[in-house]
Amino acid sequence: MTHEEKPPMLVGRIAGDTTKYIKDFLDSALAKENHDPSMYYFAIVATACYLESVLEDFAYSWCKTKSQAEEPFLSRLMEKIGDDVNRATGLDKWKQWTHVLFDVDFPDVVGEDWQTLTHLFTLRNQLAHGRTTKFTHFWNANNGRFLGISIEGSSYRQPFEYLIKSGVIQLKSGEVPSVGHFFTHKVALHFATSVRSAIKALSSAPLLSELCERTHSK
């Protein structure tokens, strides 16, 4: 084969493909404050998915680039790590991987947003599987009069109390708490704002400086 007949050199790059669709849905869901509550239900789920999609896209691509190393052991190691990263899910896992791969302390870098993200993922895990709230209803056994609801023992308790404390959910005097209080524009926007802030903060770390490019915001 002559020099002129050499096949062209191919350069490939793994590009995120689901992140854009999640972002488009969130943009649509958050554009109005009077959607049906079901829209905000899935907006909360999508907000957590968006953060994971951005992190997975970036981290996996980074590992694949490193797996092209000439040293065989390093190449195999990064290939294996990339496969593990590809299956990562949940905030604790991403806390682990950002530390291992990029020497970034996720909670420290994002600051107050870490608490918000923790409650977001707790809520996401319940909603993604359609878990009932298990808020306990009480009635007077003698006359059947409704007495109230307790959120004790519910898996939704911590995010519910967090959102009340943060002023995102407001209960009027005598108002009965329900899962419907989660499914509002205000709650979905609160979590989405925290995710955007966290991605921006993570991008300040040297090895994550290109992270924002994965948000398809340009």
Residue, then its C-alpha position, 0 to 999 in steps of 0.5 A: m500500500t502506497h502512502e497515498e493509499k493509506p486509509p483515513m485515520l478515524v477520530g471518535r468521541i463519545a457524545g451524550d445523547t439522552t441529556k438533551y432530552i431530559k433538559d428539553f423536558l425540564d425546560s418545558a415543565l418549568a416554563k409554566e406554573n400551572h401544569d397538571p401536578s403529574m408534570y411536576y412529579f416527573a420533573i422532580v424525577a427528571t431533575a435527578c436524572y439530569l444530574e446523573s446524566v451529565l456526570e455519567d456522560f462526562a466521567y465515562s468519556w473521561c475514562k474511555t480517553k484514559s483507557q487509550a494509554e499505551e501501558p496495558f495495565l492502565s488501559r485495562l484498569m481504566e476500561k474496567i473503571g469506565d464500565d463501573v462508572n457506566r452503571a453508577t447510580g445514586l448520589d453516594k456513588w457519584k460522591q465516590w466517583t468524583h473523589v476517586l477520578f477527579d479528586v473532588d469532594f462533591p459535598d464540599v464543592v457544592g456547599e449548601d446544595w449538597q443537602t438539597l441534592t440529598h433530599l432530591f435523590t431521596l424523593r426521586n427514589q420514592l417517586a421513580h418506583g411509585r412508592t405510596t407515601k404511607f402518611t398515616h390517617f387518624w379518625n375518631a373511632n367513636n364518631g368517625r371524625f377525621l383527626g389528622i395525618s402523621i408523616e412519621g415512618s414515611s419514606y417521604r418524611q425527610p424531604f417533606e420536612y426539609l421543604i417545609k423548613s426551607g419555605v418551599i412547601q407551606l402548610k396553612s393552618g389546619e391544612v392536611p399534608s399530602v403527597g400533592h404538596f410535592f408536585t408543584h412548580k415551586v418544588a420542581l424549580h427549587f430542585a432544578t435550580s440546585v442541580r444547575s448550581a451544583i453542576k456549575a460549582l463542580s465545573s470550577a474543579p480543574l479536571l471538571s472544567e468542561l463539565c458544563e459543556r455536557t449540559h447542552s446549554k450552549 
